[in-house]
Amino acid sequence: MADYDRPHVLMMSEITVDGKLTLKRGASSKILMKYMAPETEILLHQTRAECDAIMVGANTIRIDNSFLTVRLVEGKSPLRVIPNSRANIPLNANVLGSDARTVIAVSEAAPAEKVARLRESGVDVVSVGADEVDLPGLMRILKRDYGVSRMMIEGGPTLNWSMLNHRLVDEIRLIHLPFIVGGADTPSLVGGMHIETEKEMIRLSLKRHFMCGSNLVTEWSVLYGDSLEE
């Protein structure tokens, strides 16, 4: 369960059978998302409409340049949250538009002139963390100052790992695409540092699975413990 002082967090992603997010490193995830069933696209936008905020990493914005808004269903677009330690997100990024409110989280190491340019674009800039964005601190700010009770992540492997590593993800919803793309360096659902033992594995519990159009969807609870049971 989520801590009282942070939002409940759902990680949602489409993945191939071999757990990949894209065709190759640097490729947009939108290429694979084209193969989601129409019903699954609607599910994605319904989920956005049910959340107070949506978070993706700055690298995902650079590659995909997504709007992160609700379009296929009725509902309000969530607050867009982008952790970007150095405030170097492109100034022409779609998330800087006026179609939804956006928070860019930067670190104290972000250059002042870049922070100023972001603020001039009309977004909120929150400084949290010395050299990198302090994700637990950001979650508390989102709950306290923005009233975010439920947030979803549509992140890449780096953000997904960071959120899981800080024990900030409560549930995971995966849209399974019937493809194998391979590639030793092709981004998968979770990146980050290699673990050393099986005790470091993050346990999940399957809550539900169902077909959404032609796509299998699985929903998991994240179980944080000191170690796996023998």
C-alpha positions as CSV (number, residue, x, y, z in Angstrom):
1,M,0.0,0.0,0.0
2,A,1.1,3.6,-0.6
3,D,2.5,5.7,2.2
4,Y,0.0,8.2,3.5
5,D,2.2,11.1,2.3
6,R,2.6,10.1,-1.4
7,P,0.3,9.2,-4.3
8,H,-0.8,5.6,-5.1
9,V,1.3,4.8,-8.1
10,L,0.4,2.6,-11.1
11,M,3.0,1.6,-13.6
12,M,1.5,1.0,-17.0
13,S,3.3,-0.1,-20.2
14,E,3.0,-2.1,-23.3
15,I,5.7,-4.8,-23.7
16,T,6.6,-7.5,-26.2
17,V,6.6,-11.2,-25.3
18,D,10.4,-10.8,-24.5
19,G,9.7,-7.8,-22.3
20,K,10.9,-5.0,-24.7
21,L,9.5,-1.5,-24.9
22,T,10.8,-0.5,-28.4
23,L,12.3,-2.0,-31.5
24,K,15.8,-0.9,-30.6
25,R,17.6,1.6,-28.4
26,G,16.6,5.1,-29.3
27,A,13.5,4.1,-31.2
28,S,10.1,5.5,-30.2
29,S,7.7,3.3,-28.3
30,K,5.0,4.7,-30.5
31,I,6.1,2.2,-33.2
32,L,5.0,-0.7,-31.1
33,M,2.0,1.1,-29.7
34,K,0.6,1.2,-33.2
35,Y,0.0,-2.6,-32.8
36,M,-2.2,-2.3,-29.7
37,A,-5.8,-3.2,-30.2
38,P,-8.2,-0.2,-30.4
39,E,-9.8,-1.4,-27.1
40,T,-6.4,-1.3,-25.4
41,E,-5.8,2.3,-26.6
42,I,-9.1,3.2,-25.0
43,L,-8.0,1.5,-21.8
44,L,-4.8,3.5,-21.8
45,H,-6.7,6.8,-22.1
46,Q,-9.3,5.7,-19.5
47,T,-6.5,5.0,-17.1
48,R,-5.1,8.5,-17.7
49,A,-8.5,10.0,-17.1
50,E,-8.8,8.1,-13.8
51,C,-5.4,9.5,-12.5
52,D,-4.5,12.8,-11.0
53,A,-1.1,12.8,-12.6
54,I,1.0,11.0,-15.2
55,M,4.8,10.8,-15.1
56,V,7.4,10.0,-17.7
57,G,11.1,10.5,-17.9
58,A,12.8,13.3,-19.8
59,N,14.4,10.8,-22.2
60,T,11.0,9.4,-23.1
61,I,9.9,12.9,-23.9
62,R,12.9,13.5,-26.1
63,I,12.3,10.3,-28.1
64,D,8.5,10.1,-28.2
65,N,7.5,13.7,-27.7
66,S,4.1,12.6,-26.3
67,F,1.3,14.9,-25.3
68,L,0.2,12.7,-22.3
69,T,-3.3,13.9,-22.5
70,V,-6.7,12.2,-22.5
71,R,-8.1,12.1,-26.0
72,L,-10.0,8.9,-26.8
73,V,-12.4,9.1,-23.8
74,E,-14.2,11.8,-21.9
75,G,-12.3,13.1,-19.0
76,K,-9.8,15.6,-17.7
77,S,-6.1,15.2,-18.7
78,P,-3.9,14.5,-15.7
79,L,-1.1,16.7,-14.3
80,R,2.0,15.9,-16.4
81,V,5.1,15.3,-14.3
82,I,8.6,15.1,-15.8
83,P,11.7,14.5,-13.6
84,N,14.5,16.3,-15.4
85,S,17.5,16.9,-13.1
86,R,19.3,19.3,-15.4
87,A,16.3,21.2,-16.8
88,N,17.4,20.3,-20.3
89,I,14.1,19.1,-21.7
90,P,13.5,20.4,-25.2
91,L,11.6,23.7,-25.2
92,N,9.5,22.5,-28.1
93,A,8.3,19.4,-26.2
94,N,4.6,18.8,-26.5
95,V,4.3,18.5,-22.7
96,L,5.2,22.2,-22.4
97,G,2.0,23.1,-24.3
98,S,-1.1,24.7,-22.7
99,D,-3.4,21.7,-23.2
100,A,-2.7,20.4,-19.7
101,R,-0.8,21.5,-16.6
102,T,2.8,20.3,-16.3
103,V,5.3,20.1,-13.5
104,I,9.0,19.8,-14.4
105,A,11.0,18.5,-11.4
106,V,14.7,19.6,-11.4
107,S,17.6,19.3,-9.0
108,E,19.5,22.1,-7.4
109,A,22.3,21.4,-9.9
110,A,20.1,22.6,-12.8
111,P,21.4,25.7,-14.5
112,A,19.4,28.8,-13.5
113,E,19.0,30.0,-17.0
114,K,17.4,26.7,-18.1
115,V,15.1,26.7,-15.2
116,A,14.1,30.3,-16.0
117,R,13.3,29.4,-19.6
118,L,11.1,26.5,-18.5
119,R,9.2,28.8,-16.2
120,E,8.7,31.3,-19.0
121,S,7.1,28.5,-21.1
122,G,4.3,28.4,-18.5
123,V,5.0,25.2,-16.6
124,D,5.6,24.7,-12.9
125,V,9.2,24.0,-12.0
126,V,9.9,22.2,-8.7
127,S,13.4,21.9,-7.3
128,V,13.9,18.7,-5.2
129,G,17.2,17.0,-4.7
130,A,20.8,18.1,-4.8
131,D,22.3,16.5,-7.9
132,E,19.5,14.3,-9.1
133,V,15.7,14.6,-8.6
134,D,14.7,13.2,-5.2
135,L,11.8,11.0,-6.3
136,P,10.4,10.2,-2.8
137,G,10.6,14.0,-2.1
138,L,8.8,14.7,-5.4
139,M,6.1,12.3,-4.5
140,R,5.5,14.1,-1.2
141,I,5.3,17.4,-3.0
142,L,2.8,16.1,-5.5
143,K,0.6,14.8,-2.8
144,R,0.9,17.9,-0.5
145,D,1.0,20.8,-3.0
146,Y,-0.9,19.4,-6.0
147,G,-3.4,17.1,-4.4
148,V,-2.2,14.0,-6.4
149,S,-3.8,10.9,-4.8
150,R,-3.3,8.6,-7.8
151,M,-0.5,8.7,-10.3
152,M,0.4,6.6,-13.3
153,I,3.8,6.1,-14.8
154,E,4.3,5.5,-18.6
155,G,8.1,5.6,-18.2
156,G,11.1,4.0,-19.8
157,P,13.4,1.5,-18.1
158,T,15.4,4.1,-16.1
159,L,12.4,5.8,-14.5
160,N,10.7,2.5,-13.9
161,W,13.7,1.1,-12.1
162,S,14.2,4.3,-10.1
163,M,10.6,4.3,-8.9
164,L,10.6,0.6,-8.1
165,N,14.0,0.9,-6.3
166,H,12.6,3.6,-4.1
167,R,9.5,1.4,-3.4
168,L,7.2,4.0,-4.9
169,V,5.2,1.7,-7.2
170,D,2.1,0.0,-5.9
171,E,0.8,-1.8,-8.9
172,I,1.7,-2.7,-12.5
173,R,-0.5,-3.0,-15.5
174,L,1.0,-4.6,-18.6
175,I,-0.3,-4.7,-22.2
176,H,1.2,-7.7,-23.8
177,L,2.0,-7.4,-27.5
178,P,2.4,-10.7,-29.5
179,F,5.9,-10.0,-30.9
180,I,9.5,-10.8,-30.1
181,V,12.0,-8.1,-31.1
182,G,15.2,-9.3,-29.4
183,G,18.3,-7.2,-29.1
184,A,20.8,-7.3,-26.2
185,D,20.6,-3.5,-25.7
186,T,17.0,-3.0,-26.6
187,P,15.2,-1.2,-23.7
188,S,13.1,-3.5,-21.5
189,L,10.5,-2.7,-18.9
190,V,13.0,-2.1,-16.1
191,G,16.6,-1.1,-16.4
192,G,18.9,0.0,-13.6
193,M,21.7,-1.8,-11.9
194,H,22.1,-5.5,-12.0
195,I,21.1,-7.3,-8.9
196,E,23.5,-9.7,-7.2
197,T,21.2,-12.3,-5.7
198,E,17.6,-13.6,-6.0
199,K,16.8,-12.0,-2.6
200,E,17.0,-8.6,-4.4
201,M,14.2,-9.5,-6.9
202,I,11.1,-7.5,-6.5
203,R,8.1,-9.8,-5.9
204,L,4.8,-9.4,-7.7
205,S,1.4,-10.9,-7.1
206,L,-1.0,-11.4,-10.0
207,K,-4.3,-9.6,-9.3
208,R,-6.1,-10.0,-12.6
209,H,-5.7,-10.9,-16.3
210,F,-8.0,-10.4,-19.2
211,M,-8.2,-9.9,-22.9
212,C,-8.7,-6.4,-24.1
213,G,-9.5,-6.7,-27.8
214,S,-6.6,-8.9,-29.1
215,N,-4.2,-7.9,-26.3
216,L,-3.6,-9.8,-23.0
217,V,-3.6,-7.4,-20.1
218,T,-2.1,-8.5,-16.7
219,E,-2.3,-6.5,-13.4
220,W,0.1,-7.0,-10.6
221,S,0.5,-5.9,-7.0
222,V,4.1,-5.0,-6.0
223,L,5.2,-6.7,-2.8
224,Y,8.2,-5.1,-1.2
225,G,10.0,-7.3,1.3
226,D,13.5,-7.7,2.6
227,S,13.9,-11.0,0.8
228,L,12.1,-13.6,-1.1
229,E,10.7,-16.5,0.9
230,E,12.5,-19.7,0.6
